[in-house]
């Protein structure tokens, strides 16, 4: 069964460093998303991406964040200068269309120290 | 803005039926989703409602009333493995951007 894959599963980084989280969405899906979940809290929307551009973003997704689809399969989230409060589980998701269910990857646990 | 309310915790007995409620106030409506999330894992899709009524899928059913801003997830013949967090998520915008707003989740504990 097709699935969304994310790498790495766990990343530890020092405050102020740049990190890139990688995702391979399901191949026939057109919409891609990043969500985050701080430990013990709810899943929060960061950004949606369609047709090679951001279609919507939340207040969390400030200038420190960027997304890219560098090739036909990968979808990346970059955090330019990490802060302690960026520590969270980051989930990539994809859906066939914008109004269909999203399938989530297993997540990347980011720890900023 | 978007506001989604679900009970924080519920407990039920193996083999029983449990109903998890979700109420929402959103600007626009473009579908409601239920996800299951085991601790430390990703949310997995359970059901989708965009029109009023009941959607049944094996042991799981989901109901939606758009006029009341209300949904529930019904789990039948509970099994121990159903112990998890159940997330209600709403697409509140009348766009196809795909953004979903999640509730805090309901932690269900199934006891023998």
Interface residues (C-beta under 8 A of the other chain):
Chain A: X31 X33 X35 X41 X42 X43 X44 X45 X48 X50 X55 X56 X58 X91 X95 X97 X98 X99 X100 X101 X102 X103 X104 X105 X106 X107
Chain B: X30 X31 X33 X35 X37 X41 X42 X43 X44 X45 X48 X50 X87 X89 X91 X93 X95 X96 X97 X98 X99 X100 X101 X102 X103 X104 X105
